[in-house]
Amino acid sequence: MSDFSHLKQYEPGANTATLHLPIDATLKDGFGKWIDPTMTMRAAGQSNAAYFDAISRINTKTGQTRRLAQGKIDAKSVENNRRNDRALFPRHVIVGWAGIAGGDGTEVTFSQDACKAFLNALPAWIMDEIRNFAAVPENFLPDTAPTQDEVDETAKN
């Protein structure tokens, strides 16, 4: 029987990744250099059991799972999913940030409460960028996994 254990390297697991947010830098570090606003997060998918279980419970309770299975996706469903993620991401997906300023221009220390307030204040399109990044397992692969360019190069040989 063939051994395919090497494929385990493609499992995101508990790895984290950093997303550069599409908002302007408003803070400078101690050397006067602008700090790029970033979030450190875990994957929002099956490899993150806490998130996956929580969103599955919500979707089952609200009937969202059934509507999705029936192909019933509308603006209300999308907004409900976004609202659920605004509540769940601070607890299960986002684990830290840098360069996030409050309205007074000072850096806000990461906490679940601060994160929830920040996500609730974001326009939908930025929240969707965060959600989309967290939903892509490739963003969370360990550094030992080959990049797509490396895979393509190997395929040529």
N, C-alpha and C positions, 0 to 999 in steps of 0.2 A: 504494500500500500504506500502511496506517495505521502511525503511529509510536506505540509504547507504551513508549518508553524511560523515561517518568516513573515506571513501576512499579518500577524498580530501587531507588527510595527505601524500599521495603518489605523489602529484604533486610537481615537483621540484620548480616551481615558480621562484622567484628572488634569491633563495639561491645560495651561492657560495661554492666552494670546493677547496681544495688545492692539487695540483699535485706535487709530488716530481720528479724532472727531472732526467733522466738517464745520467747526466753529472757529472764530478768530482767537488767537492767543491774546490773553489780556493780562497775563502775569509774567514777570521776569524772575530769573533765578538770581542768586547772590552775585553773579558776574554780569548782570545786565542783559543776559540773553533771554529772548522770549521762550517761554515754555509751551510746547505744543500740547494742547489738551488731549489726553489719552485716557482710555479705560482698559483695565485688565479684567479679562473675563474667562469663564469656562464655556464650553460648548452648550448650546441650548438644544439638546437632543437626547437620544436614548443613552448615550455614554454618560450623561449627567443624570443619574437616577433620581435625585431629589427633585430636579426641575421636571423631568419627564413624568414622574409619578404625580406631581402637583398639577401640571397642565392636563394630564390625562383625567384626573379626578374632576377638574373644573369642566372639561369638555364633555365628559360623560353626564355630569349633573345638569349641564345647561342644554344638552341635546346637540351640541356642536359636532361631536363625533359622527352622529347620524346624518346631520346636514352635509358635512364634508363628504361622507361616503356616498351620498346621493348626488354629489356634484353641485350642491346648493351653496355657492359662494357669492355673497353680495356685499355691499358696502357696510351693512350692519355687522355681518360676520367678521369682516376685516377689522372694523373698529373694536368689536368685542375681543378679538384676539390680541390686538394692540394693548387694550386696557388691561387684560390679564397679564401680559408680559411686563407692563409698567409696574404691576404689583409683585410679580414673581422674580423678575431679574435681580432686584436688590438683595433678595434672600438666597437665590440659587445660582445666578449666572455671573453678575458683576462682583468682583472681589477687591477692587481698588481703582484708584484713578490718580492722575497728576494734572496740574494746570487747570483745574476747574475753579473758576472764580464765582463768588456770589455777586449780588447786585451792588454791593459796596466796593467791589474790586479786589477784595482780599481772597486768598485761597481758602477753599472749603475743605476741611478734613473729611475724608471718606467715612461714611457710616451708612448703615442700611436706610435710616430715616432720611439723611441728606440725599442719598442716591434716589430714593423714591420721589422726593420733592423735585430733584433735578429732572428725572425722567418724565414726570407729570408736566413740567414746564416746557419740555422740548416740543417743537413742531412735529407733526406726524411723520414727515419725510425723514427727519433725523432719527427719530425713534425707529423707523423702519430700516434705516441703514444699520443701526445697532443690532436689531433683530436679525437682519439678513446675514451680517457678519457672524453672529453667534450660531446661526443655523448651518453653517458650512463646515463640515468636519475637517476638511483639509486645512483650515486655519489653525487647527489645534494639534496637528501631528507633531510628534517629537522631532527634534532636529536630525535624528538618525535616519528618518524616512527619506527616500530620494525625492528630489523635486520633480515636477513635471518635465522640465528641461532635461534632467538626467535620465528619466524614463524614455523620453523621445530619442535622446542620443543613443541609448543602449539599443533601442529598437532598430535604429539605422544600421548598426553594426552586425 
